[in-house]
Amino acid sequence: MATVATVSGDKRKYQISAAIKAYALTDVGFQRSQNGNFLLEQPISGISPYEESYKLKIRIMKDLKNLHMDTTDDSGMHVINIFQLKDNQEVIEQYNYTIQNLLDRDILSVV
């Protein structure tokens, strides 16, 4: 894990905000694992909110200092670059919306 993370294809780099609070993570949908880490698996499908086609996966370690981010296929097993997909505007729009929400809530900050 690193203190700075990027998503494949995104030019921006992110880090955990200095103002982060553990309760804010659960407010936006992070789940706490058995070892205390926080994981968000946010579907980002441009077509339908009921069909998962891609996921934004963000893992924050329990120390609230280390971060890992990926976009994956619907299985969550294969990392993909959503910025290189055909007809990706709606997918990227949902990705940016999710990231902006995390920035607005002081969970992430842009480096």
Backbone torsions as a table, in degrees:
resi	resn	phi	psi	omega
1	MET	NA	153.4	-178.0
2	ALA	-130.1	164.4	177.6
3	THR	-82.9	-19.8	177.3
4	VAL	-121.4	135.5	-178.0
5	ALA	-135.8	154.8	174.8
6	THR	-133.1	159.7	172.5
7	VAL	-104.3	137.9	-178.0
8	SER	-52.7	119.9	179.4
9	GLY	97.7	-20.5	179.3
10	ASP	-85.7	129.8	-178.0
11	LYS	-77.7	-16.9	-178.5
12	ARG	-83.6	150.5	175.1
13	LYS	-114.5	142.9	-175.8
14	TYR	-122.8	152.3	171.5
15	GLN	-138.7	166.3	177.9
16	ILE	-73.1	134.3	-179.0
17	SER	-65.1	145.3	177.1
18	ALA	-67.1	-21.6	-177.9
19	ALA	-95.1	14.2	-175.5
20	ILE	-64.4	143.9	174.9
21	LYS	-126.6	140.1	-177.2
22	ALA	-60.5	-37.8	-179.3
23	TYR	-67.3	-27.7	178.4
24	ALA	-66.4	-31.2	178.8
25	LEU	-64.0	-44.6	179.5
26	THR	-70.5	-28.4	177.6
27	ASP	-62.9	-32.4	-178.1
28	VAL	-98.3	4.2	172.7
29	GLY	111.4	4.1	176.2
30	PHE	-68.8	140.7	175.5
31	GLN	-106.1	143.2	178.9
32	ARG	-92.7	129.4	179.6
33	SER	-82.9	173.7	-178.9
34	GLN	-63.2	-29.9	179.5
35	ASN	-91.6	7.2	172.6
36	GLY	95.9	-2.5	178.2
37	ASN	-77.7	161.9	-179.6
38	PHE	-110.8	135.2	-178.5
39	LEU	-133.0	130.6	174.1
40	LEU	-116.7	125.8	172.8
41	GLU	-120.4	95.1	-175.2
42	GLN	-100.2	118.6	175.5
43	PRO	-65.3	135.9	176.0
44	ILE	-130.0	81.0	179.1
45	SER	-107.2	127.5	-178.7
46	GLY	-78.3	-16.3	-172.6
47	ILE	-92.8	-53.5	-174.9
48	SER	-141.3	138.4	176.9
49	PRO	-71.3	-10.0	-177.9
50	TYR	-98.4	-10.6	178.8
51	GLU	-113.2	120.2	176.7
52	GLU	-82.2	126.2	172.6
53	SER	-119.0	-29.5	177.7
54	TYR	-143.6	160.1	178.3
55	LYS	-133.0	143.1	167.3
56	LEU	-98.3	119.3	-179.6
57	LYS	-112.4	124.4	178.5
58	ILE	-126.9	127.9	178.0
59	ARG	-119.1	126.4	176.2
60	ILE	-118.1	126.3	-178.3
61	MET	-70.6	158.5	-174.3
62	LYS	-62.4	-20.6	177.2
63	ASP	-77.6	-4.5	-179.6
64	LEU	58.7	31.5	178.8
65	LYS	-123.3	-28.6	-176.3
66	ASN	-107.4	145.0	-168.9
67	LEU	-140.4	143.6	173.5
68	HIS	-140.5	134.4	-177.5
69	MET	-134.0	140.3	176.2
70	ASP	-149.6	156.0	164.0
71	THR	-111.4	134.4	-174.6
72	THR	-129.2	171.2	172.0
73	ASP	-73.1	-178.6	-175.2
74	ASP	-64.8	-23.1	178.1
75	SER	-76.6	-20.2	-178.2
76	GLY	81.8	4.5	-174.8
77	MET	-98.5	-25.4	-174.0
78	HIS	-116.5	121.3	178.7
79	VAL	-72.7	133.3	179.0
80	ILE	-130.4	161.2	175.3
81	ASN	-103.3	102.4	-177.5
82	ILE	-68.4	-18.0	-178.6
83	PHE	-76.5	-13.2	178.8
84	GLN	-103.7	5.1	-179.7
85	LEU	-76.7	152.2	171.9
86	LYS	-73.2	146.2	179.0
87	ASP	49.3	53.4	-173.4
88	ASN	-97.3	3.0	-173.5
89	GLN	-57.4	-45.2	-178.5
90	GLU	-69.7	-36.0	177.9
91	VAL	-65.9	-44.8	179.4
92	ILE	-66.5	-35.8	177.2
93	GLU	-61.7	-43.9	178.3
94	GLN	-67.8	-38.4	176.2
95	TYR	-59.7	-49.7	-179.2
96	ASN	-63.3	-36.6	177.4
97	TYR	-62.3	-45.5	-179.8
98	THR	-64.2	-45.0	179.0
99	ILE	-63.2	-43.0	-179.8
100	GLN	-62.6	-37.2	176.7
101	ASN	-61.6	-42.2	178.8
102	LEU	-68.4	-34.0	176.3
103	LEU	-69.2	-43.6	-178.9
104	ASP	-64.0	-31.1	-178.0
105	ARG	-92.8	12.8	178.2
106	ASP	57.9	38.4	173.6
107	ILE	-96.0	-44.2	175.9
108	LEU	-117.4	160.3	170.1
109	SER	-140.2	152.5	179.4
110	VAL	-84.3	136.2	179.3
111	VAL	-84.9	NA	NA
